[in-house]
Amino acid sequence: MKKLPEGWKEVTLGEILEYEQPTDYIVGNEEYNDEYKTPVLTAGKSFILGYTNEKEGVYNKLPVIIFDDFTTASKYVTFPFKVKSSAMKLLTPKTNNVNLKYIFWLMQTIKVNSFSHKRYYLSKYQHIKIPLPPLSTQKKIVSILEKAEQVKEWRKEVDTLTNDFLKAVFVEMFGDPGKNPKKWPIYKIEQVALDKKGSIRMGPFGSQLKKHELVKEGIKVLWIENIVDNKFNPEGTKYITKEKYEQLKGFTVEPGDIIITMMGTIGRVEIVPDIGVSIISSHLLMIKVNMKLCNPIYLKTIIMSPFVQNQFKEASHGAIMSGLNGGIIKSTKIILPPLHLQQKFASIVKEVEAMKEHQEHSKEQLDNLFNVLMQKAFKGELVV
């Protein structure tokens, strides 16, 4: 560690933090209910697993850092709670000259190789050395980081409002599809596909495309991993040779085609972007849209709606095999407003998506700035 500013000192986490096993605070009944008052926590991404009505064994020595002993993930908690597992440590300051929120922020910059399935706090984590400034400086650093974090939270709120805006525009223009107050004509999805063979089809069977036939580069093969949160994720792409593509070219997708996930999280949907020659794999279905009748952006949006998603769920539960199939997709009903209204809606979506792309770039910049701010703060390079 480089030379520290005057008044700072180097300590280990174990020297300044008390730890407690959560054995006495483990929830007994996992039948959670949102109407109950006491949250059940984990240090992982889920954080709040649910709510319990148990009144005994509620942790209330606050604030506290809950530390996952296997992954080293941590959360800063300011409210009473119970826990689900004993695989964590409850961390509090040993002395009054430690601001626990400062320690929490600093812990977010610590990287530990936690691939081995073992408990890390006592064996490794508590021995990590950190810079500890005077308490007044710790408080000033926390204040700066909290303000920066608030900016990030505002950005998240903007993202949520943007998505809500598009939902509101859809309902304003077309009404609730389930109630169809504007009396739009009802079509089956197969009726908005091109009137030719193969306009709606699932990807090749596993026997037609085996894993050992995949290569590192070549013709793209799209998998269910390519659709995440109804967006295209290029990281899921796999490849086949040109020779194999000649056997499977009937499964080729083009920009503007709709692809839907048939297994796993069923009903995720995306419009194929301009990515060059590519085919779909098994567990995906493509729809070649009749653009004289239906706009792909409109079709994607209504497929994402509860009206269509509920039809998928109901039909798939009655299927011979779990998941969707071509028959279910083809017979699913949608409302179909006039094409010029669909196109007007699509134009609004494009404008909002361009704005969201700008927001995403802004979010990345905020995240990078926040990380730089933390690094400088814990090196004593911020003027506080």
N, C-alpha and C positions, 0 to 999 in steps of 0.2 A: 504494500500500500504506500502511495507517495506521501510526502510530508504533509501533515494536516495543518489547517489554519490554527492560529493561536486560540487556546481554550478548548479545542477539540481533543478527544482521546480515542484510542483504539481499544475496543472491548470485544468479547465474544457474546453471542446472543445468550448463551447459558449464564453469563455473569450478570445480565440485567433482567432476564425473564424467569419468572416462576412457571413451572408447568404442572398441570393436573391431568390425571387420567379421567375420562368422562364416564367412568363406570356407573357412578351414582345418578347420572342424568340420562341414561338410555331409556327411550320410550318402550313401554311394555306392550301396548296395543297399537298396531299399525293401521287400524281402520280410521284413516284421517277424514276430516270434514272441514270445509272452509268456514263453517259457522263456529268452529271451536277457536279458542283464543291463542293457544300456545303453539308457536311454530316448531317444527322438527327440522333440524338443520344438518347439512353436510358441507364440508369445505370445498367440494367440487363445484362444477358449473351449475348443477341443479339448485344448490343453496337451500331453498325452502322446499322440502319434500312434501309437506302437508301440514295440517294443524291437528293438535290433539286436545282433549279435554282433561288430560291427566294433570293433577295439581301437585303431586309429590315429585320430588327430584327435579324441579325446574331450576336451571342455572340462572343466577342473577348477580354474579360478581362482575359488574360491568364498568367500563368496556372490556372486551376480551378479544383475542385473536384465536379463531379455531383453525387448527393446523392439521391437514391430512398427512398422517404418518407414512403413507405409502407413496403419494404423488408429490408431496411438499406444497400442494396448493393451500391457500389460506384465505380467510374472510375476516373482516373487522366487524364486530357485532356490538350493538348498543342496546339490545332489548332482550328480555328473558326468553329462554328457549330450552328445548330438549334435543337430544341427538339420537340418531338411529344406530350408530356403530361406535365401538370402542377404539376404532383404528384412527384416532386423532389425539392431539394434545390441545389443552386449553391454556393459552399463554397470557400472563398478566405481568406487570412490572414488579420488580423486587424492591425498587426504591422510588421516591417521589421525584427524582431528577430525570425520569424517563417519560417521554410523551409516547403513549402506545400507538397513536396514529402515525407518528413519525416512523416508528419501528415497522409498522405494517407497510407503509409506502416503500421503505427501504427493502423489505423482504421481497417485494414484487420485482426488484432488479436482480435478485440472486438466482442464478441458474445452477441447478443440481441435477446430475445424471441420476434419474430415479427409475431406470428401466428394470432394475432388480426388484423382485417382490419381497421387500423387507422394510422394517420400520426405520425411518431416517432421522428422527429428531435427536434421540439420545446418541445414536452411533455417529452421526455426522453433522447434522444441521446446527445443533447448539454450540458446536466448536467453531463455527464460521465467525471470522473477525469482521467487525463493522466500524465505521466512523461514528462517534457520538459527540455532537456539539453540546454546548450549554443548553439548558432547558429553554431559555428564552429564544435561542436560535432554532431549536427544534420546533417550537410553536409557530415561529414565523415561516419556516419551510412548509409546515403543514398547511398554514393559511394560503400560501401561494399555490400549492398543489391542489387544494380543494377548489380554489377559484378556477384553475385550469381544468379540473375534472368537471366542473359545472358547465363549462363551455362544451365539453364533449357530450354531456347529457342533453344539452340544448340541441346539438346536432342530431342525436338519436330521435328527439321529439319531432324535429323537422322531417326526418325520414318516415316516421309513423304517420304524420299529418299528410305527407305526400301520397302515401298508399291509401289513406282514408279518403283523400280528395278524389282519386280515381274511382273508388267504389261509389262515392256519392254522385259523381258525374254519370256513371252507368245507370244508377237507379233513377236519377233525374230524367235521363233521356229515354230509358226503356221501361222503367218500373221494375218491381220485384218479379223476376222470372217465374217464381213459384205461383204467384197470384195473377200475373199477366193482366194488370189493370187496363192496359192500352189495347188489349185484344189483338196482339200480333199473331200472325199465323204460326202454328206449331209444326216443326219439321223434325224428322229423325236425322241424326248426324250423317247417316249414309246418303241422305238426300242433298247434302251440301258438298259432297265430294264430286270430283269429276266423274262423268258417266263413262268410265272405261275400266277394263279389268286391272286389278291391282291398285286402284285408287285408295282403298283402305286395306291394309294388310299388316300382319305381324311379321316380326323379323324371322330369320331362318331358324329352324329347329337346331337343337344342340348337335344332332348328328350331321347337320349340314355345315356347321362351323364349330370346329373343336378348338379347345384352348391351345393345343400344340401347333395349330396352324397360324396363330397370331405371330406377328413379327414386330421389330422395333420401329420400322418406318415403311410407308407404302400408302395404300388406300385406307382412308379413315373408316373406322367402325364405331358407331355411337352405341353406348350402353346406358343402362339406367343411371349410372353414376354421372352421366353428362347432364342430367336434369336435377338441379338442386334448388329448392325453393322456387320452382317454376322459372328458373333462369338457366341459361346454357353455361355449363362448366367444362371448359376445354380439357381439364386435367383428367377427365374420365375416358378420353379417347384412346382407342387401341387401333391396330393396323393389320392389314392383310396384304398379300402380294397381288400384283396385277393379274396373275394367272388365277388366283382364287377369286378375285373380283369378277372375272369373266363368268364364273359359275354362279355368282350371287348377284349379278347386276340388276336383277328384278327387284331387289330390295333397296335400290338407290333412292336417296332422298335429295331434294333440291331446296334452295332457299325459298321460304314461304310455306313449305310443307309443315304440318303439325305433327309432333311426336308426343306420345303419351306412354307413361310407365304402366305396365300391366301387372307387375309383381312388386313385392316390397311395399313401399309407400305408394299405393296405387293412385292413379289419376293425376300425378304430376304432369305438367304440360308445358311445352315450349314450341316456339316457331324456329325452324331450322335456319340458322344464320348462313351467311355466305362463307363457307369454309372449304370450298372445293369439292371434288368428288368424294362421296361418302355413302355408306349403307347403314341400316339399322341392324342391331343384333336381336337375339331372342329377348323376350320380356319388354320389348318396345313395339308400339304400333304407330304406323304413319298414316296420315290423311292428306291426300292431295286435294286441296280445296278448289272448288269451282268458284273462281273469283268474280264471275259474272253474277253470282248469287250471294256469296258470303265473303266478308273480309277476314283474313286469318287472325288479325289482332282481335277483332270482335269474337271470333270463334274461340280463341285461347281464353279470353276474358270470361265468357259464359261457361266454358268448361271448368274454370277455376271457381265458379260460383257455387254456393251451397246447394242450389237447385240441381245442378248436374252432379256434383260430388256425392250428394245423398242418393241419387239414382245409381251411381257406381257402387256405393256401399251396399245398398239393398240387393242389387242384382248379383254382386260378387259373392255374397253370403249364400246365395242359392245355387251358385255354380257347382259343377261336378268337381272341379279343382279350384282351390283358393286363388283369388286374384281375378283380374279382368280377362276377357277374351274378345275376339273380333265381333262376335254376335252381340255382346253386351254393348260395346261401343256403337255399333251401327244402329241399334234400336233405341239408344238414349235420345230423349227428346230435348229440344231447345226452342226458344222463341226466336223468330227471325224477322226483325224489322227491315224496312226498305234499305237497299244497299247504300244509298246516299247518306242515310243516318249512321250506318255502320262506319262508313268512311270518315264521316265527321268525328265520330268517337275515336277512330284510329288516329286521326291527326292530333287530337288532344293527348292521347297516350304517348305518341312519339315526342311531343313537346315536353311532357312530364318526364319521360324516360331520359331525354337529353339533360333535363335539369337534375335528375337523380344521379346521372353519371358525373355531373359536375360536383354534386354533393358528396359522392363517394370519393372523388379526388380530394375534396376539401377535408373529408373525414380522415383519409390517409395522412394528409398533411398535419392535421390536429394530433393524430396518434403519434406521429414521428416527433412533433414538437414537444408533446407531453413526455415522451421517453427521454428526449434530450434534456428537458427541464429536470426530470428526476435524476439523471446521471450527474448533471451539474450541481444539483442541490446536495447530493450525498458526497460530493468531492469538495464541498465548501467553495464552489465557484460562483454561487449566486450571491448577489449583493442583497442582504436581508437586514 
